[in-house]
């Protein structure tokens, strides 16, 4: 699977380890930055770029992270067609995919051990959308609002 990554300075070291982990599992990883440590960089540009790539790349997923994952997830959600969920444990990652068909996950790189974060991300990637009618209906309502703002 193709996976688009983005972070700011807070997740730079984690991104390198995550890239190796995902590639070892056979995933095609596309890095949208940050590429160098800059303590004053701004995560929106990186996270929006990754989210745009997911929106334009059918079947791909995205992972955005920083210190908490909050801002990164908010930035990704500004892109039309993106359903980004902040996951703080394996269960919330699973539910984001299963119930919300989330296509981007936000993770706080400073909130988890590397092992915990990998488990959250692995669960997100491997979990399929349930396809249940109630979830399809709800996602449709969100998409309709996103398109019309009514």
ABEGO torsion letter per residue (X at the ends): XBBBBBBBAAAAAAAAAAAAAAAAAGBBBBBAOBABBBAABBAAAAAAAAAAAAAABBGBBBBBBBAAGAAAAAAAAABBGBBBBBBABAAAAAAAAAAAGBABBBBBAAABBAAAAAAAAAAAAABBBAGBAAAAAAAAAAAAAAAAGX
